[in-house]
């Protein structure tokens, strides 16, 4: 049975794509939803002067806000309705997942199945609204003072009314993005929130490419450096693809059973454990936790007098936590390693897996079923997660440190490439799964027709 499935998967191609009507509808829906996302990124907040804002943002490029702006698809520099993107939701989900692992009542909700999951999602949305309101308020306050030293005013009519309207619009924009992501997940292809983040990053590619080659034309960037960057990009993509597909396959043995022609036959299968079980979650979570306080600090610092003690402290904090600085890189690396282990523990539970194997009569050769199997799975998973965490940290930190030193676009960094490659591979895998299911459906229909003809 396994060999037949492998043969079917190997012969699977996109030639029968035209026959998969449901898959085409899902893809078109996903494309349409992402177009809506890109359209919203160009709708500015009420009361903001886009031309002056663009001029002011150009004067402050190169800071931590560039990463936030990249994840939001350029929405932050245009101060659009979705300037906060989905980062508040990611931060809220981190808090809820941590609380669900520590708090007894939330832990009980987590074990209640679908009903508990819906309740936790509801708490996550409440947390998202709360974080959006806080970030939106500081964003609006900082926007009023943005450019005061250069004599420019990005806000047409500053005041409490502008702040309230800005907060309402920013909260509404983020919640709409969450709804759009849920619709993509249920009616489209791939994970909606991940696709929105990827679309925001990819949308910056033409601008970053133009800046890169413009630098080569003007002589500010050497041709050798551009060629080296292209080679580095190709190598990074190959490394990410290799490690994302790498897995440790544990042999699972099942009891012998009677075969069709007599005798006994033992069934075997494999339990695949991915090297990077957490996927793109660790860098996204680590970035989100760093960007939340830094965004608030950045815009709060705009409304403070630099000559005061509080203003000087904020400026000092921002200087140490700028992208590429040692403290920022250290905190980012610690966050990636922590969430690599944390999210792996959330996704894969050795005790539950060992119990399910025991119920189905499966066992790992040489390992006693039950607690010994759970301990062995935990041992193997911990070892491969160490390698996965080192890989994630190296891919995210080393290229971005080099970019910070050379001043090249953030799109060329490991974090952005990791997200783009990982989400693309996951989406293609889902498309192949839909095509495979469609091909199986055709085979079943043909078998039924032949059975009726006989």
Secondary structure, DSSP 8 states (H G I E B T S, - for coil): -HHHHHHHHHT--GGGGGG-HHHHHHHHHHHHHHHHHHHHTTSB-TTB-HHHHHHHHHHTTTSTHHHHHHHTTTHHHHTBTTTTTTHHHHHHHHHHHHHHHH-HHHHHHHTTTHHHHHHHHHHHHHHHHHHHHHHHHHHHHHHHHTTTTTT--SBSS-SHHHHHHHHHHHHHHHHHHHHHHHHHHHHSSS-HHHHHHHHHHHHTHHHHHHHHHHHHHHTSS-HHHHHHHHHHHHHHHHHHHHHHH-EEEEEEEEEEEE-TTSSEEEEEEEEEEETTTTTTHHHHHHHHHHHHHHHHHHHHHHTS-TTSHHHHHHHHHHHHTSTT-HHHHHHHHHHHHHHHHHHHHHH--HHHHHHHHHHTTEE-TTS-TTHHHHHHHHHHHHHHHHHHHHHHHHHHHHHHHHHHHHT--GGGSHHHHHHHHHHHHHHHHHHHHHHHHHHHHHHHHHHHHHHHH-
